[in-house]
Amino acid sequence: MKPLKNLNVSGFDVLPLVEGGKGVSISNGDSAGAFAAAGGVGTFSCVNADSFDDDGRPIPQVYHGKTRRKRFEELVSYAIEGGIAQARRAFEVSGGKGPIHMNVLWEAGGTERILHGVLEGARGLVHGVTCGAGMPYRVAEIAAHYQVYYYPIISSARAFRALWKRAYHRYQDWLGGVVYEDPWLAGGHNGLSNVEDPTIPQRPYERVRDLRQLMQENGLGETPILMAGGVWYLRDWQDWFDNEELGPIAFQFGTRTILTQESPVSGAWKKRLLSLKEGDVYLNRFSPTGFYSSAVHNPFLRELADRSERQVPYARISVDDKTEDLPVGARGRPVYLTGPDKAKAQAWIAQGFTEALKTPDSTLVFVTPEKSNRIHTDQQECMGCLSACRFSNWAQNEEGNTGKMADPRSFCIQKTLQDISHGGELDANLMFAGHNAYKFATDPFYENGFIPTVKQLVERLVTGD
């Protein structure tokens, strides 16, 4: 393989290798610090990051507020304390040898306040902010205020054009790079737009080439692009090295950095990664954010898919072909279905899916009483982890809601990500992963269940493998 050339990232001369930020609590100070110490760019997640007690144990994020608004304030406090703790830990582990970035999601709850709180409380310890999941116009202003570099995560040149025209052109000096995240292959939330077909992947080369052309037109020809999503063996990307069309390129590794000694995920999670097969990662749209996301296809996701399959449209009054009444709810008030849909509903009820839950799209989904209770409890216990949540209908506005009915076809993402990141059952939770995760089982580096240190992984990546 061609030798890798160092790149200037956030003021440091480093290998063009970047740790992808993974929340909740999956990329932390230990992994980020180790990646920076090994010569790359370390990234910790600032999405509900862990803080620690005097004995170094993670402090459970327990919510005591009686209202969503009060729980939201608790969530913001936890996030700021956790972000500062992880920044300090990353700096300690790195020994100051390389750049430390923190990753935030623009559509997470309280992101602007959390950014201010962490960057103020960890001055000099964080060198860059990566930010995606939405259109983070204001991240440039916030980063520039604290004199740290910002790295927007985008999935098309069109998205960057909008960000540049509206805000980023005013803060060009602090634009450290642009993260292009492949929306078909990356793990976690994906940036597929309404004009892109989730079933028809597009090659990243042409999309990144278009991004670079746009950047050159705006004086950003030497600003690095960080290629994220679908990167495994660097030897497969050699035509990107020293490529005049693409300019300076770094490569971001998200899923592959989960399987390291420093990674905080459970041993069971690491073992599961080693056994995945091609196709085991599932691109879906169940997230309460409304975005597509990629995760391991397990019983948690199958239940969500099955739940949506048990769905029929309804009317509140008899109209058109919806003339068959069906009593629903505790009071047995009738709704109206077509004849064939009523037959489906009665069959589901006979199977034990006796609770009909209304959705914002004027449909009913049928679930068991136990699942109905769980859904309602999770909706009631919402702590505002998103700026707008379709599952609970929370929004961080004056009204405290989206103005729409809560959607029972989704789930509480904060609850499941906190659980799985702290040793919860894998099959009962959302397990994010990139679509190349099956390569753990075929890559000789991981034979016999070998789990490398971050340093060993970086040394391996440099060889092209």
ABEGO torsion letter per residue (X at the ends): XBBBBBBBBGGBBBBBBBBBBBOBGABBAAAAAAAAAAGBBBBBBABGBBBBBAAGBBBBBBBABABAAAAAAAAAAAAAAAAAAAAAAAAAAAGGABBBBBBBBAABBGAAAAAAAAAAAABGABABBBBBGEBBAAAAAAAAAAGBBBBBBBABAAAAAAAAAAAAAAAAAABAEBBBBBAAABBEBBABBAABBAABBBBAAAAAAAAAAAAAAAGAAABBBBBBEGBABAAAAAAABGBAAAEBBBBBBAAAAABBAABABBAAAAAAAAABBBGABBBBAABAAGBBBBBBBBAAAAAAAAAAABBBBBBABBBEABABBBBBEAAGBBBBBBAAAAAAAAAAAAAGBABBBBBAAGBBBBBBAAAAAAAAAAAAABAGABABBAAAGBBBBAAGBAGBBBBAABBBAAAAAAAAAAGBBAAABBBBBBAAAAAAAABAAABGGBBBBAAAAAAAAAAGX
